[in-house]
Structure formats: C-alpha cells, structure tokens
Amino acid sequence: MTHPTVTKRVALVAAADPDSLSGKARKARDYGIPIVSEDGLVRLLAG
C-alpha cells in the first residue's frame, strides 16, 4: 500500500534514492523511519 504522506504510523519508506533530501525522506528521518532503496525493498519482500 502506498501513502501520499509520511506519518508516524508508516513503518518503512522505499525510495529510488535512500539519501534523498525530499520532504518525505526528511520526514521519515525525523520520525526514525527506515528508508530503503527499491532494490532493498524487493530483497526484503523476497525473504
């Protein structure tokens, strides 16, 4: 499921660039939410 915004209830953010300075990435860092690359997400889902 995708969310248009990052809130404290979000468990993980997948981003093309985990080091991004976008608003969503910044908010995730503020909340201590992990940010993974798209490839990292695929690896997590694969097992």
PyMOL Python script that loads the backbone (N, CA, C, O; Angstrom):
from pymol import cmd

cmd.read_pdbstr("""\
ATOM      1  N   MET A   1       0.843  -1.165   0.000  1.00  0.00           N
ATOM      2  CA  MET A   1       0.000   0.000   0.000  1.00  0.00           C
ATOM      3  C   MET A   1       0.892   1.233   0.000  1.00  0.00           C
ATOM      4  O   MET A   1       1.895   1.273   0.713  1.00  0.00           O
ATOM      5  N   THR A   2       0.547   2.209  -0.770  1.00  0.00           N
ATOM      6  CA  THR A   2       1.304   3.456  -0.795  1.00  0.00           C
ATOM      7  C   THR A   2       0.534   4.522  -0.040  1.00  0.00           C
ATOM      8  O   THR A   2      -0.695   4.495   0.023  1.00  0.00           O
ATOM      9  N   HIS A   3       1.261   5.447   0.524  1.00  0.00           N
ATOM     10  CA  HIS A   3       0.662   6.560   1.248  1.00  0.00           C
ATOM     11  C   HIS A   3       1.155   7.855   0.616  1.00  0.00           C
ATOM     12  O   HIS A   3       2.322   7.962   0.239  1.00  0.00           O
ATOM     13  N   PRO A   4       0.277   8.827   0.503  1.00  0.00           N
ATOM     14  CA  PRO A   4       0.702  10.095  -0.081  1.00  0.00           C
ATOM     15  C   PRO A   4       1.601  10.906   0.856  1.00  0.00           C
ATOM     16  O   PRO A   4       2.322  11.796   0.405  1.00  0.00           O
ATOM     17  N   THR A   5       1.561  10.603   2.151  1.00  0.00           N
ATOM     18  CA  THR A   5       2.376  11.329   3.118  1.00  0.00           C
ATOM     19  C   THR A   5       3.046  10.358   4.075  1.00  0.00           C
ATOM     20  O   THR A   5       2.640   9.202   4.194  1.00  0.00           O
ATOM     21  N   VAL A   6       4.066  10.836   4.747  1.00  0.00           N
ATOM     22  CA  VAL A   6       4.748  10.045   5.766  1.00  0.00           C
ATOM     23  C   VAL A   6       4.218  10.492   7.125  1.00  0.00           C
ATOM     24  O   VAL A   6       4.279  11.672   7.472  1.00  0.00           O
ATOM     25  N   THR A   7       3.701   9.538   7.885  1.00  0.00           N
ATOM     26  CA  THR A   7       3.231   9.804   9.240  1.00  0.00           C
ATOM     27  C   THR A   7       3.961   8.872  10.188  1.00  0.00           C
ATOM     28  O   THR A   7       4.703   7.993   9.750  1.00  0.00           O
ATOM     29  N   LYS A   8       3.759   9.057  11.476  1.00  0.00           N
ATOM     30  CA  LYS A   8       4.410   8.199  12.469  1.00  0.00           C
ATOM     31  C   LYS A   8       3.957   6.747  12.354  1.00  0.00           C
ATOM     32  O   LYS A   8       4.629   5.856  12.872  1.00  0.00           O
ATOM     33  N   ARG A   9       2.851   6.494  11.695  1.00  0.00           N
ATOM     34  CA  ARG A   9       2.331   5.130  11.544  1.00  0.00           C
ATOM     35  C   ARG A   9       2.999   4.365  10.405  1.00  0.00           C
ATOM     36  O   ARG A   9       2.834   3.150  10.299  1.00  0.00           O
ATOM     37  N   VAL A  10       3.752   5.059   9.552  1.00  0.00           N
ATOM     38  CA  VAL A  10       4.450   4.410   8.439  1.00  0.00           C
ATOM     39  C   VAL A  10       5.635   3.632   9.007  1.00  0.00           C
ATOM     40  O   VAL A  10       6.391   4.155   9.826  1.00  0.00           O
ATOM     41  N   ALA A  11       5.795   2.376   8.567  1.00  0.00           N
ATOM     42  CA  ALA A  11       6.859   1.525   9.105  1.00  0.00           C
ATOM     43  C   ALA A  11       8.135   1.580   8.279  1.00  0.00           C
ATOM     44  O   ALA A  11       9.224   1.363   8.811  1.00  0.00           O
ATOM     45  N   LEU A  12       8.019   1.867   6.987  1.00  0.00           N
ATOM     46  CA  LEU A  12       9.167   1.819   6.092  1.00  0.00           C
ATOM     47  C   LEU A  12       8.887   2.694   4.879  1.00  0.00           C
ATOM     48  O   LEU A  12       7.758   2.741   4.389  1.00  0.00           O
ATOM     49  N   VAL A  13       9.901   3.378   4.400  1.00  0.00           N
ATOM     50  CA  VAL A  13       9.772   4.187   3.182  1.00  0.00           C
ATOM     51  C   VAL A  13      10.718   3.606   2.139  1.00  0.00           C
ATOM     52  O   VAL A  13      11.906   3.417   2.403  1.00  0.00           O
ATOM     53  N   ALA A  14      10.184   3.322   0.953  1.00  0.00           N
ATOM     54  CA  ALA A  14      11.007   2.871  -0.173  1.00  0.00           C
ATOM     55  C   ALA A  14      11.199   4.057  -1.104  1.00  0.00           C
ATOM     56  O   ALA A  14      10.245   4.749  -1.457  1.00  0.00           O
ATOM     57  N   ALA A  15      12.451   4.281  -1.497  1.00  0.00           N
ATOM     58  CA  ALA A  15      12.762   5.431  -2.340  1.00  0.00           C
ATOM     59  C   ALA A  15      13.790   5.042  -3.386  1.00  0.00           C
ATOM     60  O   ALA A  15      14.641   4.186  -3.147  1.00  0.00           O
ATOM     61  N   ALA A  16      13.707   5.675  -4.539  1.00  0.00           N
ATOM     62  CA  ALA A  16      14.709   5.429  -5.582  1.00  0.00           C
ATOM     63  C   ALA A  16      16.092   5.785  -5.060  1.00  0.00           C
ATOM     64  O   ALA A  16      17.077   5.120  -5.381  1.00  0.00           O
ATOM     65  N   ASP A  17      16.160   6.842  -4.250  1.00  0.00           N
ATOM     66  CA  ASP A  17      17.426   7.270  -3.654  1.00  0.00           C
ATOM     67  C   ASP A  17      17.222   7.399  -2.144  1.00  0.00           C
ATOM     68  O   ASP A  17      16.641   8.384  -1.689  1.00  0.00           O
ATOM     69  N   PRO A  18      17.690   6.421  -1.358  1.00  0.00           N
ATOM     70  CA  PRO A  18      17.512   6.473   0.095  1.00  0.00           C
ATOM     71  C   PRO A  18      18.176   7.690   0.751  1.00  0.00           C
ATOM     72  O   PRO A  18      17.831   8.040   1.879  1.00  0.00           O
ATOM     73  N   ASP A  19      19.110   8.329   0.072  1.00  0.00           N
ATOM     74  CA  ASP A  19      19.773   9.516   0.606  1.00  0.00           C
ATOM     75  C   ASP A  19      19.106  10.809   0.150  1.00  0.00           C
ATOM     76  O   ASP A  19      19.656  11.897   0.316  1.00  0.00           O
ATOM     77  N   SER A  20      17.930  10.677  -0.419  1.00  0.00           N
ATOM     78  CA  SER A  20      17.188  11.816  -0.952  1.00  0.00           C
ATOM     79  C   SER A  20      16.971  12.884   0.119  1.00  0.00           C
ATOM     80  O   SER A  20      16.902  12.587   1.312  1.00  0.00           O
ATOM     81  N   LEU A  21      16.866  14.113  -0.329  1.00  0.00           N
ATOM     82  CA  LEU A  21      16.556  15.226   0.555  1.00  0.00           C
ATOM     83  C   LEU A  21      15.109  15.681   0.372  1.00  0.00           C
ATOM     84  O   LEU A  21      14.750  16.797   0.746  1.00  0.00           O
ATOM     85  N   SER A  22      14.280  14.804  -0.210  1.00  0.00           N
ATOM     86  CA  SER A  22      12.879  15.152  -0.438  1.00  0.00           C
ATOM     87  C   SER A  22      12.154  15.345   0.893  1.00  0.00           C
ATOM     88  O   SER A  22      12.643  14.938   1.947  1.00  0.00           O
ATOM     89  N   GLY A  23      11.010  15.957   0.825  1.00  0.00           N
ATOM     90  CA  GLY A  23      10.209  16.188   2.023  1.00  0.00           C
ATOM     91  C   GLY A  23       9.819  14.897   2.712  1.00  0.00           C
ATOM     92  O   GLY A  23       9.861  14.804   3.939  1.00  0.00           O
ATOM     93  N   LYS A  24       9.437  13.894   1.923  1.00  0.00           N
ATOM     94  CA  LYS A  24       9.039  12.608   2.509  1.00  0.00           C
ATOM     95  C   LYS A  24      10.219  11.929   3.198  1.00  0.00           C
ATOM     96  O   LYS A  24      10.081  11.392   4.297  1.00  0.00           O
ATOM     97  N   ALA A  25      11.369  11.956   2.551  1.00  0.00           N
ATOM     98  CA  ALA A  25      12.555  11.327   3.147  1.00  0.00           C
ATOM     99  C   ALA A  25      12.966  12.064   4.418  1.00  0.00           C
ATOM    100  O   ALA A  25      13.342  11.441   5.410  1.00  0.00           O
ATOM    101  N   ARG A  26      12.894  13.374   4.381  1.00  0.00           N
ATOM    102  CA  ARG A  26      13.249  14.173   5.562  1.00  0.00           C
ATOM    103  C   ARG A  26      12.318  13.863   6.729  1.00  0.00           C
ATOM    104  O   ARG A  26      12.763  13.709   7.866  1.00  0.00           O
ATOM    105  N   LYS A  27      11.018  13.774   6.435  1.00  0.00           N
ATOM    106  CA  LYS A  27      10.033  13.476   7.472  1.00  0.00           C
ATOM    107  C   LYS A  27      10.267  12.075   8.031  1.00  0.00           C
ATOM    108  O   LYS A  27      10.170  11.867   9.241  1.00  0.00           O
ATOM    109  N   ALA A  28      10.575  11.111   7.156  1.00  0.00           N
ATOM    110  CA  ALA A  28      10.853   9.757   7.619  1.00  0.00           C
ATOM    111  C   ALA A  28      12.046   9.763   8.569  1.00  0.00           C
ATOM    112  O   ALA A  28      12.008   9.112   9.613  1.00  0.00           O
ATOM    113  N   ARG A  29      13.099  10.488   8.221  1.00  0.00           N
ATOM    114  CA  ARG A  29      14.275  10.570   9.100  1.00  0.00           C
ATOM    115  C   ARG A  29      13.913  11.220  10.432  1.00  0.00           C
ATOM    116  O   ARG A  29      14.372  10.779  11.486  1.00  0.00           O
ATOM    117  N   ASP A  30      13.094  12.261  10.387  1.00  0.00           N
ATOM    118  CA  ASP A  30      12.668  12.935  11.622  1.00  0.00           C
ATOM    119  C   ASP A  30      11.951  11.962  12.556  1.00  0.00           C
ATOM    120  O   ASP A  30      12.115  12.027  13.774  1.00  0.00           O
ATOM    121  N   TYR A  31      11.159  11.065  11.981  1.00  0.00           N
ATOM    122  CA  TYR A  31      10.397  10.094  12.765  1.00  0.00           C
ATOM    123  C   TYR A  31      11.190   8.824  13.067  1.00  0.00           C
ATOM    124  O   TYR A  31      10.710   7.960  13.801  1.00  0.00           O
ATOM    125  N   GLY A  32      12.393   8.699  12.513  1.00  0.00           N
ATOM    126  CA  GLY A  32      13.192   7.499  12.735  1.00  0.00           C
ATOM    127  C   GLY A  32      12.728   6.309  11.911  1.00  0.00           C
ATOM    128  O   GLY A  32      12.993   5.162  12.269  1.00  0.00           O
ATOM    129  N   ILE A  33      12.036   6.578  10.807  1.00  0.00           N
ATOM    130  CA  ILE A  33      11.520   5.520   9.930  1.00  0.00           C
ATOM    131  C   ILE A  33      12.612   5.122   8.942  1.00  0.00           C
ATOM    132  O   ILE A  33      13.203   5.988   8.296  1.00  0.00           O
ATOM    133  N   PRO A  34      12.887   3.824   8.815  1.00  0.00           N
ATOM    134  CA  PRO A  34      13.917   3.394   7.871  1.00  0.00           C
ATOM    135  C   PRO A  34      13.532   3.722   6.425  1.00  0.00           C
ATOM    136  O   PRO A  34      12.363   3.655   6.045  1.00  0.00           O
ATOM    137  N   ILE A  35      14.544   4.078   5.632  1.00  0.00           N
ATOM    138  CA  ILE A  35      14.362   4.339   4.203  1.00  0.00           C
ATOM    139  C   ILE A  35      15.229   3.337   3.463  1.00  0.00           C
ATOM    140  O   ILE A  35      16.432   3.247   3.704  1.00  0.00           O
ATOM    141  N   VAL A  36      14.614   2.585   2.563  1.00  0.00           N
ATOM    142  CA  VAL A  36      15.360   1.593   1.785  1.00  0.00           C
ATOM    143  C   VAL A  36      15.229   1.907   0.301  1.00  0.00           C
ATOM    144  O   VAL A  36      14.293   2.579  -0.131  1.00  0.00           O
ATOM    145  N   SER A  37      16.187   1.405  -0.464  1.00  0.00           N
ATOM    146  CA  SER A  37      16.113   1.559  -1.917  1.00  0.00           C
ATOM    147  C   SER A  37      15.031   0.635  -2.457  1.00  0.00           C
ATOM    148  O   SER A  37      14.547  -0.250  -1.751  1.00  0.00           O
ATOM    149  N   GLU A  38      14.662   0.847  -3.694  1.00  0.00           N
ATOM    150  CA  GLU A  38      13.677  -0.039  -4.318  1.00  0.00           C
ATOM    151  C   GLU A  38      14.212  -1.467  -4.369  1.00  0.00           C
ATOM    152  O   GLU A  38      13.463  -2.414  -4.127  1.00  0.00           O
ATOM    153  N   ASP A  39      15.495  -1.634  -4.678  1.00  0.00           N
ATOM    154  CA  ASP A  39      16.096  -2.974  -4.692  1.00  0.00           C
ATOM    155  C   ASP A  39      16.082  -3.576  -3.299  1.00  0.00           C
ATOM    156  O   ASP A  39      15.832  -4.772  -3.143  1.00  0.00           O
ATOM    157  N   GLY A  40      16.348  -2.765  -2.285  1.00  0.00           N
ATOM    158  CA  GLY A  40      16.317  -3.248  -0.915  1.00  0.00           C
ATOM    159  C   GLY A  40      14.932  -3.726  -0.523  1.00  0.00           C
ATOM    160  O   GLY A  40      14.799  -4.718   0.193  1.00  0.00           O
ATOM    161  N   LEU A  41      13.909  -3.040  -0.979  1.00  0.00           N
ATOM    162  CA  LEU A  41      12.535  -3.462  -0.704  1.00  0.00           C
ATOM    163  C   LEU A  41      12.236  -4.808  -1.345  1.00  0.00           C
ATOM    164  O   LEU A  41      11.614  -5.673  -0.729  1.00  0.00           O
ATOM    165  N   VAL A  42      12.679  -4.980  -2.579  1.00  0.00           N
ATOM    166  CA  VAL A  42      12.469  -6.253  -3.275  1.00  0.00           C
ATOM    167  C   VAL A  42      13.141  -7.385  -2.489  1.00  0.00           C
ATOM    168  O   VAL A  42      12.561  -8.457  -2.317  1.00  0.00           O
ATOM    169  N   ARG A  43      14.366  -7.139  -2.014  1.00  0.00           N
ATOM    170  CA  ARG A  43      15.077  -8.168  -1.229  1.00  0.00           C
ATOM    171  C   ARG A  43      14.340  -8.474   0.077  1.00  0.00           C
ATOM    172  O   ARG A  43      14.258  -9.634   0.481  1.00  0.00           O
ATOM    173  N   LEU A  44      13.809  -7.451   0.734  1.00  0.00           N
ATOM    174  CA  LEU A  44      13.055  -7.667   1.973  1.00  0.00           C
ATOM    175  C   LEU A  44      11.817  -8.512   1.716  1.00  0.00           C
ATOM    176  O   LEU A  44      11.499  -9.413   2.492  1.00  0.00           O
ATOM    177  N   LEU A  45      11.123  -8.218   0.626  1.00  0.00           N
ATOM    178  CA  LEU A  45       9.896  -8.957   0.311  1.00  0.00           C
ATOM    179  C   LEU A  45      10.174 -10.386  -0.143  1.00  0.00           C
ATOM    180  O   LEU A  45       9.345 -11.278   0.042  1.00  0.00           O
ATOM    181  N   ALA A  46      11.343 -10.594  -0.739  1.00  0.00           N
ATOM    182  CA  ALA A  46      11.697 -11.929  -1.236  1.00  0.00           C
ATOM    183  C   ALA A  46      12.085 -12.859  -0.089  1.00  0.00           C
ATOM    184  O   ALA A  46      12.058 -14.081  -0.234  1.00  0.00           O
ATOM    185  N   GLY A  47      12.437 -12.282   1.028  1.00  0.00           N
ATOM    186  CA  GLY A  47      12.630 -13.180   2.088  1.00  0.00           C
ATOM    187  C   GLY A  47      13.771 -13.219   2.950  1.00  0.00           C
ATOM    188  O   GLY A  47      13.834 -14.054   3.853  1.00  0.00           O
TER     189      GLY A  47
END
""", "prot")
cmd.dss("prot")
cmd.show_as("cartoon", "prot")
cmd.util.cbc("prot")
cmd.orient("prot")
